[in-house]
Amino acid sequence: MEIKDIQAKQGNIDVVMTIIEKHDERTFNKFGKEGRVCNAKAKDDSGEIIITLWNDDIDKVNIGDRIYLKNGWCSEYKGERQLSSGKFGEIEIIEKGQQEVLTNDPRILQQGMPDMEESLEEEEVDVVDDEERIVG
């Protein structure tokens, strides 16, 4: 199924999509049980949709992940469709997204992510004025 075909109040939804946004989680208390909830935005080639992540799925799903929602449920809130795994569905990670790496190392910026341990072991490091500098 594609996102464009998902209707509000529809169940048994199987869809593959990529997470493009993830908002902060919130806690709630319902019937004496505490839980966590988080909204995210997902897309496929046909469109975008809000997906509600519950409890352990919040930790499992990250921006850039390609996921498979099996047996999902779509509700509507303020006129906007919201997809969820609901009581009987599940979310499977098909492919982990790229993790953002913050660096000012020109070697990484030019070449991508090398195996850092091997890369640093092969380099000579010179300490000058309490600063490490890579030599040669």
C-alpha angles and dihedrals in degrees: 000000000000126000092244090061096053114110130195114263090025124134137186091054118169113185140155116216144152123244110236101169135022123190130205117285123247130203125227139183118217126169090350093305123113120217144163130240134182134179122222135173122236134186143191130179091283101052150295135287140179113251122197114216119203129204112306093017088066090066094039098053124065138172110284095025117133107220139187114217109201122196093355130171130225122210131171128237122181090345094307125114115240121193123206141168087237121188098315106030133086139205120226123191108229097178131003115233125236113279114228113245120198113209144140093201104125092207091062094042091053100038106029121235112339121186095280098204093054092042094053094043091056094050125082111231121207120195113216122171090347091304123116114228126184113236123207 
